[in-house]
Amino acid sequence: QVQLVESGGGLVQPGGSLRLSCAASGSIFTISGMGWYRQAPGKQREMVATITTGGKSNYADSVKGRFTISRDIAKNTVFLQMNSLKPEDTAVYYCNVVGRDKSYSALNLWGQGTQVTVSS
């Protein structure tokens, strides 16, 4: 079994910064991709940023230049550094991990979500 544990959300003023972390643990064979998604009240879940095993990253247009995704392969952990936060970044942020477990079954896991609120 594989678990994801997220941390780092909270309340921040506009223009501030937060760093989210998501650690995967358990029966992991390989991870091919990790990412962050968010869902604001009354809206659909949307991709924020993703990163592949090779380090290739992809960002939503709304966060380009402000957010940076990175990963620690040895620790199966993905980070999201969020700078210049805006009120419209307020949402529940979810970590996603894609790969295979040790029985070679496909993995597509979601974290429990962490609230990010940007408000003065």
C-alpha positions as CSV (number, residue, x, y, z in Angstrom):
1,Q,0.0,0.0,0.0
2,V,1.2,3.5,-0.8
3,Q,0.3,6.6,1.2
4,L,0.7,10.3,0.3
5,V,1.1,12.9,3.1
6,E,0.8,16.6,2.3
7,S,1.8,19.5,4.3
8,G,2.5,23.2,4.1
9,G,-0.8,24.9,3.5
10,G,-2.2,27.8,5.5
11,L,-3.3,31.5,5.5
12,V,-1.1,34.0,3.8
13,Q,-1.4,37.6,2.7
14,P,-1.5,38.6,-1.0
15,G,2.1,38.7,-2.3
16,G,3.3,36.2,0.3
17,S,4.8,32.8,-0.2
18,L,4.0,29.2,0.9
19,R,5.8,25.9,0.2
20,L,3.8,22.7,-0.1
21,S,5.3,19.2,0.3
22,C,4.0,15.8,-0.5
23,A,5.7,12.6,0.5
24,A,4.9,9.2,-0.9
25,S,5.7,6.1,1.1
26,G,5.0,2.4,1.1
27,S,5.2,-0.3,-1.5
28,I,6.5,1.9,-4.3
29,F,8.3,0.4,-7.3
30,T,8.6,3.4,-9.4
31,I,7.2,6.9,-9.8
32,S,6.8,8.3,-13.3
33,G,5.2,11.6,-12.5
34,M,4.2,13.8,-9.6
35,G,2.0,16.9,-9.6
36,W,-0.2,19.5,-7.9
37,Y,-3.8,20.2,-8.6
38,R,-6.2,22.6,-6.9
39,Q,-9.9,23.0,-6.5
40,A,-11.6,26.3,-5.5
41,P,-15.1,26.3,-4.1
42,G,-17.6,25.9,-6.9
43,K,-15.0,25.1,-9.5
44,Q,-13.5,22.0,-11.1
45,R,-10.2,20.6,-10.0
46,E,-7.4,22.0,-12.2
47,M,-3.8,21.2,-12.9
48,V,-1.3,23.6,-11.3
49,A,2.0,22.0,-12.0
50,T,3.5,18.6,-12.9
51,I,7.0,17.1,-13.1
52,T,8.2,13.9,-14.7
53,T,11.0,11.5,-13.6
54,G,13.3,13.2,-16.0
55,G,12.6,16.6,-14.4
56,K,10.4,18.1,-17.1
57,S,7.9,20.4,-15.6
58,N,4.6,21.8,-16.8
59,Y,2.6,24.8,-15.4
60,A,-0.8,26.2,-15.7
61,D,-0.6,29.6,-17.4
62,S,-2.1,31.3,-14.3
63,V,0.9,30.3,-12.1
64,K,3.8,30.5,-14.5
65,G,6.6,32.7,-13.2
66,R,5.2,32.5,-9.6
67,F,5.1,28.8,-8.7
68,T,8.0,26.3,-8.9
69,I,7.6,22.5,-8.7
70,S,10.5,20.3,-7.7
71,R,11.1,16.8,-6.4
72,D,13.4,14.8,-4.3
73,I,13.6,11.5,-6.1
74,A,15.4,9.7,-3.3
75,K,12.6,10.6,-0.8
76,N,9.7,10.3,-3.2
77,T,8.7,13.8,-2.3
78,V,7.4,16.7,-4.5
79,F,7.4,20.3,-3.5
80,L,5.5,23.4,-4.7
81,Q,7.0,26.7,-4.0
82,M,4.4,29.4,-4.3
83,N,5.4,33.0,-4.5
84,S,3.6,36.3,-5.2
85,L,0.3,34.6,-4.1
86,K,-3.0,36.1,-5.2
87,P,-6.5,35.8,-3.7
88,E,-7.4,33.7,-6.7
89,D,-4.9,31.1,-5.7
90,T,-7.1,30.3,-2.8
91,A,-8.1,26.6,-3.0
92,V,-7.5,23.1,-1.7
93,Y,-4.3,21.8,-3.2
94,Y,-4.0,18.1,-4.0
95,C,-0.8,16.1,-4.6
96,N,-1.0,13.5,-7.4
97,V,1.5,10.6,-7.9
98,V,1.6,8.3,-10.9
99,G,3.7,5.1,-11.1
100,R,3.7,1.5,-10.2
101,D,3.8,-0.4,-6.9
102,K,6.0,-3.4,-6.1
103,S,3.4,-5.8,-7.5
104,Y,3.7,-3.7,-10.7
105,S,0.1,-2.5,-10.4
106,A,-0.5,1.0,-11.7
107,L,-0.6,3.8,-9.2
108,N,-2.6,7.0,-9.6
109,L,-2.9,8.4,-6.1
110,W,-4.3,11.6,-4.6
111,G,-3.3,13.3,-1.3
112,Q,-5.8,14.3,1.3
113,G,-5.6,18.0,0.2
114,T,-4.2,21.0,2.0
115,Q,-6.0,24.4,2.2
116,V,-4.3,27.5,0.9
117,T,-6.0,30.8,1.7
118,V,-4.7,34.1,0.3
119,S,-6.4,37.0,2.1
120,S,-5.6,40.2,3.8
